[in-house]
Amino acid sequence: MEKQKKTSTEAAKSGVLREAISQARIDEAQDIDRELDLRSSELARLEILEAGLESVFSEIPADEDRFELTLVPSTPARLWIDMFSYVEMDAEAEFYRLVRNERNGRKVLVETSDVGVVRGRITEYVAQQIVARERQLAGFAEGSGPARRRRGRLRIGLVVSAFIIGVLTGVVGLFAVGWMITH
């Protein structure tokens, strides 16, 4: 009798485990479906933004090769604007997030659910980058003008002056030592 009790208990336990495994597989399949739905929603929204930006990117001057509108279906999917900036969706694929990688880390430039707002901000960003590049090519770094060039010349003059003073001090010192030895 005891043997029959153990066998039926073991069967019941194995049946419970089979049911638990079956339920775990069902749950996993539902999670995968939700993830795929979220991912396809994320890609679809980024494709809509990409289509809206094609006219903006067609107006970029031909000599500006820094900008490339590229949708990369990575995890998370990203719509790259240039080497440093991209648009991604938040975890629920509800908000667009324009991000710029900088020296101090990532900076969120805008986060919104409105495709028009993010399109406008990207247009402003591209324009600002083009103007900043023009300033650099004209010889002006951000926030500086001709004063920066004078400072560079001043440093070279300071180094040359220090070298000449050092040479003269060495020559005078050698003459002094030579005079002391001979007298």
Buried (B, 14 or more C-beta within 10 A) or exposed (E): EEEEEEEEEEEEEEEEEEEEEEEEEEEEEEEEEEEEEBBEBBBEBBBEBBEBBEEBBEEBEEEBEEBEBEBEEEEBBBBBBBEBBBBBBEEEBEBBBBBBEEEEEEEEBBBBEEBEBBBBBBBEBBEEBBEEEEBEEEEBEEEEEEEEEEEEEEEEEEEEEEEEEEEEEEEEEEEEEEEEEEE
